[in-house]
Amino acid sequence: MFGKRLSALRKQKGLSQYELADRLGYSRGQIANYEQGKREPDYETLRKIADFFDVTTDYLLGRTDIRTLNEEDDSLAEINKLIKEYGIEKIGFFDIDKWKNLSKDDIDEIRRHFEWVAQKAKERNDENSSD
């Protein structure tokens, strides 16, 4: 099961065995052996691969089909990544004193934007459900 999951995750990211091996610091042969079921990873390797693909070790081992610890929180995790990626936490995004200075109109604008984003996500999910 591990080999199939590793291969599928690698392909989903559009990586060759060589590219994945390079990113993880392994040889292409090691990746090929894992994917073909000829070798099993040690604990540290398993953890490194799970971290790289942002999945649980249980998912990699085929013990569950749930990729992350809490898939319902994936959206929140992505938002947190964006906050870090754009450095928002460094400019006081979470500084309550700065938020206190927002007017009602400012807050309404934020609300409308959040609602627009949520509506777009709902429409996309509805489209995907009907496919």
N, C-alpha and C positions, 0 to 999 in steps of 0.2 A: 504494500500500500504506500509506503514512504516514497518509493521510486516513482510511482505514478503521480503522486501529489507534487513531488519536486519538479517533475517534468512539466506538469500542467501549469504550475506557478511560474516556472521559467518562461514558458511559451506565452503565457498571459502578459508578461512584462516585455515580450519581444526580444528576449535574450538568447543568444546561442550558448552552448555549453562552455565555449571558450570565454565568452563575456562574463557569464556567471562565475566561472572559476576565477577569473581575474578580479572581479569585484569582491569575492569572498576570500581570496588569497589561497586558493587550492589549484590543483592541476585539473585540466579538462578530463583526464582519465578518472580522477576521483569522482567528479560529477557524473560521468558516464556510468561508472560502477554503481553509484547510488541509484541512478535512474533505472538501471537494468536489474537492480536487486542483487548484485554480486557482492556488495558491501553494505554494511549498516554504519551510520555515523555514530561517533562517540557523543557523549552528553554535550560537550562544548560545541561541537560542530552542529549538532541538532539545534541548540539554542541560537547559534550564530545564523543559521539558515532561517529559523523562525523569525528572528528579529529583522533580518533582511527583507523578508516577504510580509512582515507585519501580521503573522498568523501565530496561533498557539502551537506548541510542540504536540499536543494531542491531535490537532488537525493534521499536522504533518504525518503523524504515526497512524492515522486512520481511525483513531478512537472516537472521533466526533466529526460531524460535517459542518460544525460551526467554526468559522475561521478565527474569530477573535473572542476574547473572554466575554464580551458583552456586545453583540452585534447591534443591539438597539442603540448603543451609545456611539456607533461609528460616526454619525453626523457630528456629535459633540467633539469627538477626537479629531475630526477633520478641521473643525472650527479652531480648536486649540492649536493645531499645526499651523493654520493660517496666521493666527495671532503671533506665534513664534516666528514664522517665516517672514512676515512683514514687520516684525519688531514692534508690534503694537503694544506689547506689554512694557516696552522700554519707554514709550512716550506717554505713559500714564493712563492707558486705556482703562485700567482698573483703579485709578485714583479717584476715589469717591468724591473728594472735594472738588475736582474738576467737573464731575458729572452734576454736582449740585448747582452749578452755574448755568446749566442748560435751561432754556426757556421751554414753555409748554409747546410752542411751535417746533422747537428743535426735537423734542421727544416725540411729537407726532410724526415728524419727518422720518425719524429712526424707525418708528412703529410701521409706517407705510412701507418703508424699504424692506423690513423684515417680513411683512405680510406678502409683499411682491415676490420675494425670494421663496417663501414657503409655498405660495400659489404655483410658481413655476415648477418647483419640485413635485408638487401634487399632480400637476398636469403631466409631467414627464412620467411619473409612476403610473398614472392612469393609462397613458399610452403604452407603456411597457406591459401592463397587465392585460391589455386587450390584444397584444400581438400573439 
